[in-house]
Amino acid sequence: MKTTVIIPNYNGEHFMEACFQALDRQSQKDFCVLVVDNGSTDKSVAWMKKNLPGLKRLRPGERLPGKSQVAPEKEREDGQGRSFPIYLLALSKNTGFSAAVNRGIRAAVTEYVILLNNDTEVDPDYIRSLEEAIERSPRIFSVSSKMIQLYDKSRMDDAGDLYTVIGWGFQRGVGQRSDGYTKARRVFAACAGAAIYRRRVFCKIGYFDEAHFAYLEDLDVGYRARIAGYENWYCPEAVVYHVGSGTSGSKYNPFKVRLAARNSVYLNYKNMPPAQLLLNAVPLAFGYMVKIRFFTKRGFREEYVGGLKEGFRTLNRCRRVRFRAENFRRYLQIEGELIGNTFIYAYEFLKRRIRKV
């Protein structure tokens, strides 16, 4: 067994059945599933107990059993209709996405972990495709899926995340035709809603930053991996259909806008050394000003500006990536990507606007 599928859940009972039915259809059967329930107040845990026979409870701090202790064949004999074991780690309160998946990653004993949002439905070859993709090189830290909008399967949701010199992260391909994006390529970071990670690398670069709570934590961990010399890739064969904002409830809301604004400050401060921050000060300021105008028009000015202020006020929470001279070349490569990704964002933005016209 190479892979543990970690599903963070918060009040996602209505997504559970479709998510597990898709996992039941996997062509690669040798994996296990760990649901980390983040203090749900709906009937998520009750649904799992009722509809997932053989569900095993995991205590906080407890690790999953090793390979020799996992017996998928026994699961089939018990009449569960599935060939993979399922575990539940139920937390007493909502600790945020970062803390929840960190609990899952630390509990796993497999070489790889797949983080999978509960509002997804994966194709039958999903796990096999991700495992094959990450095994192409030991320098690959993560592989992002081809995420397609569940309610409009003609449109992309995400083909790997990119980060720009103006401080904006974006989903490559969002809103574009889903029959495109058919080539594997390096991306800045994997979208943690549906991606595979090499578990041992977290011990070197750190886990998801729990100060983020949620939003931009996947860009942050991908950024740290890049500085450390690892790569993040996009795999077009690993197809997953995604509802989007299944937990937060909407694309823009006060909670999400404020957290994303705050975390954007953390992201730059942690990963850019002082010289790079100074170099990018003007484009970053421009990016923040455009976002202020954008959210003002949508009625979220107070939340966005408040998030920025909180970010600058609480920078002492951040653990910065230590600058090392031997990584200087990587910083140059990353800076070049940030500039190039800005043009990719502009190109895709114009494509979406032209399509709407």
C-alpha positions in Angstrom: 0.0 0.0 0.0 1.5 3.3 -1.1 -1.2 5.8 -0.5 -3.5 7.2 2.2 -6.5 9.3 1.0 -7.1 12.0 3.6 -10.6 13.6 3.4 -11.0 16.7 5.7 -14.7 17.2 6.5 -16.7 19.9 8.1 -20.5 19.6 7.9 -20.2 17.8 4.6 -22.7 15.0 5.1 -24.5 15.8 1.8 -21.3 15.2 -0.1 -20.2 12.0 1.5 -22.2 9.4 -0.5 -21.0 10.6 -3.9 -17.4 11.0 -2.8 -17.2 7.4 -1.4 -19.1 5.9 -4.4 -16.4 7.4 -6.6 -13.6 5.9 -4.4 -15.3 2.5 -4.6 -14.9 2.5 -8.4 -11.1 3.0 -8.3 -9.1 0.8 -10.6 -6.2 0.9 -8.0 -7.6 -0.8 -5.0 -4.6 -0.8 -2.7 -5.1 2.3 -0.6 -6.8 3.4 2.7 -9.0 6.3 3.5 -8.8 8.6 6.6 -11.6 11.0 7.2 -10.6 13.8 9.5 -13.9 15.3 10.8 -13.3 18.9 11.9 -15.9 19.1 14.7 -18.9 18.8 12.4 -22.3 19.9 13.8 -24.3 18.2 11.1 -24.8 14.4 10.9 -21.6 13.7 9.1 -20.2 11.3 11.8 -23.5 9.6 12.2 -23.7 9.1 8.4 -20.3 7.5 8.3 -21.1 5.1 11.2 -24.3 4.0 9.4 -23.1 3.8 5.8 -19.5 2.7 6.1 -19.5 -0.7 7.8 -16.2 -1.6 9.3 -15.3 2.0 9.9 -12.5 2.2 12.4 -12.1 5.1 14.9 -8.7 6.7 15.3 -7.8 8.6 18.5 -6.0 11.9 18.3 -2.2 11.3 18.1 -2.7 7.6 17.0 -1.2 6.4 13.8 -2.8 4.3 11.2 -1.7 0.6 11.2 1.2 -0.4 9.1 0.9 -2.4 5.8 1.1 -5.8 7.5 -1.9 -4.9 9.7 -4.2 -3.8 6.8 -6.2 -6.6 5.2 -8.4 -5.4 2.4 -9.4 -9.0 1.6 -11.1 -9.2 5.1 -13.0 -6.0 4.2 -14.6 -7.7 1.2 -15.4 -10.8 3.3 -17.3 -8.6 5.7 -19.6 -7.6 2.8 -18.7 -3.9 2.7 -18.5 -3.9 -1.1 -15.2 -2.1 -1.0 -11.6 -3.2 -1.0 -10.0 -0.4 1.1 -10.2 0.2 4.9 -11.7 3.4 6.2 -10.7 5.2 9.3 -12.3 8.2 11.1 -10.4 10.8 13.2 -13.1 12.9 14.8 -11.9 16.2 16.3 -13.9 18.0 19.0 -13.9 21.4 17.2 -13.2 23.1 13.9 -9.4 23.4 13.8 -9.3 24.7 10.2 -8.2 22.9 7.0 -4.5 23.1 7.7 -4.6 21.6 11.2 -7.0 18.9 10.1 -4.9 17.7 7.1 -1.8 17.9 9.3 -3.4 15.5 11.7 -4.1 13.1 8.8 -0.6 13.4 7.3 1.0 12.7 10.7 -1.3 9.7 11.2 -0.4 8.2 7.8 2.3 5.6 7.4 2.2 5.3 3.6 4.8 6.8 1.2 2.2 9.2 -0.3 -0.9 11.0 0.9 -3.7 12.3 -1.3 -5.7 15.2 0.1 -9.2 15.2 -1.3 -12.0 17.6 -0.6 -15.3 16.0 0.4 -17.2 17.9 -2.4 -15.4 15.9 -5.2 -16.1 12.9 -7.4 -13.0 11.2 -8.8 -12.6 9.2 -12.0 -11.9 5.5 -11.7 -8.1 5.8 -12.6 -7.6 8.8 -10.3 -5.4 7.2 -7.6 -3.4 5.1 -10.1 -2.7 8.2 -12.3 -1.5 10.3 -9.3 0.8 7.5 -8.0 2.3 7.0 -11.5 2.8 10.8 -11.9 4.6 11.3 -8.5 6.8 8.3 -9.1 8.4 9.8 -12.2 11.0 11.6 -10.1 12.1 11.6 -6.4 12.2 15.4 -6.7 8.5 15.7 -7.2 6.8 16.8 -3.9 3.2 17.1 -5.2 1.0 16.4 -8.2 -2.2 18.4 -8.8 -5.3 16.9 -10.5 -7.3 18.0 -13.5 -10.2 19.5 -11.6 -13.4 20.0 -13.6 -16.5 21.8 -12.4 -19.0 19.2 -11.3 -22.1 21.2 -12.3 -20.6 22.2 -15.7 -18.3 19.5 -16.9 -17.4 21.5 -20.0 -15.4 23.9 -17.8 -12.2 23.6 -15.9 -11.9 24.3 -12.2 -8.1 23.9 -11.7 -5.1 22.7 -13.6 -2.6 23.4 -10.9 -2.1 26.7 -8.9 0.2 29.5 -10.0 1.5 32.5 -8.1 2.2 36.0 -9.5 4.6 38.9 -8.8 1.6 41.0 -7.8 0.8 38.6 -5.0 -2.2 36.9 -6.5 -2.5 33.1 -6.6 -4.9 31.6 -9.1 -6.3 28.4 -10.4 -4.7 27.7 -13.8 -7.4 27.0 -16.4 -10.4 28.0 -14.2 -13.4 28.7 -16.4 -11.7 27.4 -19.6 -12.8 24.5 -21.7 -12.3 21.2 -19.9 -11.2 19.4 -23.1 -8.0 21.4 -22.9 -5.1 21.3 -20.5 -4.1 17.8 -21.6 -0.4 18.0 -21.1 1.5 17.4 -17.9 3.6 20.3 -16.8 5.3 21.9 -13.8 3.1 24.2 -11.7 3.9 26.6 -8.9 1.9 24.5 -6.4 -0.7 21.8 -6.2 -4.3 22.6 -5.2 -4.7 20.8 -1.9 -8.4 20.1 -2.7 -7.3 17.1 -4.9 -3.5 16.4 -4.9 -0.9 13.7 -4.0 2.1 14.6 -1.8 5.3 12.8 -0.9 4.8 12.4 2.8 8.5 12.4 3.9 9.1 15.9 2.4 6.8 17.4 5.0 9.4 16.5 7.6 12.0 18.6 5.7 9.9 21.7 4.8 7.3 21.7 7.4 3.6 20.9 7.3 0.7 23.1 6.3 0.8 26.3 8.2 -1.9 26.1 10.9 -1.7 29.9 11.3 -3.4 30.1 7.9 -6.4 28.1 9.2 -7.6 27.9 5.6 -6.9 29.4 2.2 -3.5 29.8 0.5 -2.0 27.2 2.7 -1.4 25.0 -0.4 0.5 27.8 -2.2 2.6 28.3 0.9 3.6 24.7 1.3 4.3 24.4 -2.5 6.4 27.6 -2.3 8.5 26.2 0.5 9.0 23.0 -1.4 10.2 25.0 -4.4 12.7 26.8 -2.3 14.0 23.5 -1.0 14.5 22.2 -4.5 11.4 20.1 -5.1 8.9 20.3 -7.9 5.1 20.4 -8.2 3.4 19.0 -11.2 0.0 18.9 -12.9 -1.4 15.5 -14.1 -4.1 15.7 -16.7 -5.0 12.0 -16.4 -6.0 12.4 -12.8 -9.5 13.7 -13.3 -11.8 14.9 -10.5 -15.1 16.7 -10.5 -15.4 19.5 -8.0 -18.3 21.4 -6.6 -16.2 24.2 -5.3 -16.5 26.2 -2.0 -18.4 23.2 -0.6 -17.5 24.0 3.0 -17.3 27.8 2.9 -20.6 28.0 0.9 -19.7 30.6 -1.7 -16.9 32.0 -3.8 -16.9 35.3 -1.8 -18.0 35.7 1.8 -16.8 37.8 4.7 -14.9 34.9 6.4 -13.2 33.8 3.3 -12.2 37.3 2.1 -10.7 38.3 5.4 -8.7 35.0 5.8 -7.4 35.1 2.3 -6.3 38.7 2.6 -4.5 38.0 5.9 -2.9 34.8 4.5 -1.6 36.6 1.4 0.5 38.8 3.7 1.8 35.7 5.5 2.6 34.0 2.3 4.9 36.7 1.0 6.5 37.5 4.3 7.4 33.9 5.0 8.8 32.8 1.7 10.4 35.9 0.2 13.8 37.1 1.7 14.1 40.8 2.4 15.8 41.6 -0.9 13.0 39.9 -2.9 10.3 41.7 -0.8 12.0 45.0 -1.6 12.3 44.1 -5.3 8.6 43.2 -5.5 7.3 45.9 -3.2 5.7 48.0 -6.0 4.0 45.1 -7.9 2.7 43.7 -4.6 1.4 47.1 -3.5 -0.3 47.4 -6.9 -1.9 44.0 -6.5 -3.3 44.9 -3.1 -4.7 48.2 -4.4 -6.5 46.4 -7.3 -7.9 43.8 -4.8 -9.2 46.6 -2.5 -11.0 48.2 -5.4 -12.4 44.8 -6.5 -13.8 43.9 -3.1 -15.1 47.4 -2.5 -17.3 46.9 -5.6 -18.6 43.7 -4.1 -19.2 45.0 -0.7 -16.3 43.3 1.1 -13.9 46.3 1.5 -14.0 46.2 5.3 -13.2 42.5 5.4 -10.4 42.6 2.8 -8.7 45.7 4.4 -9.2 44.2 7.8 -7.6 41.0 6.7 -4.5 42.9 5.4 -4.2 44.8 8.6 -4.5 41.7 10.7 -1.8 40.1 8.5 0.7 42.9 9.0 -0.2 43.1 12.7 0.4 39.4 13.4 3.5 38.7 11.3 5.1 37.4 14.5 3.0 34.3 14.1 4.9 33.4 10.9 7.9 31.1 10.8 10.0 32.5 7.9 11.9 30.3 5.5 15.5 30.7 6.4 17.5 32.2 3.5 20.4 30.1 2.4 23.0 31.3 -0.1 23.0 27.9 -1.9 19.3 28.5 -2.7 20.0 31.8 -4.5 19.5 30.3 -7.9 16.2 28.8 -6.9 15.0 32.2 -5.7 15.9 33.6 -9.2 14.0 30.9 -10.9 11.0 31.5 -8.7 11.1 35.2 -9.3 11.1 34.6 -13.1 8.1 32.3 -12.6 6.2 34.9 -10.6 6.7 37.4 -13.5 5.8 34.8 -16.1 2.7 33.6 -14.2 1.4 37.2 -14.1 1.2 37.2 -17.9 -0.5 33.7 -17.8 -3.1 35.2 -15.5 -3.7 38.2 -17.7 -4.0 35.9 -20.8 -6.5 33.5 -19.1 -8.4 36.5 -17.6 -8.8 38.0 -21.1 -10.0 34.7 -22.5 -12.7 34.4 -19.9 -13.8 38.0 -20.6 -14.0 37.5 -24.3 -16.0 34.3 -23.9 -18.5 36.1 -21.7 -18.9 38.9 -24.4 
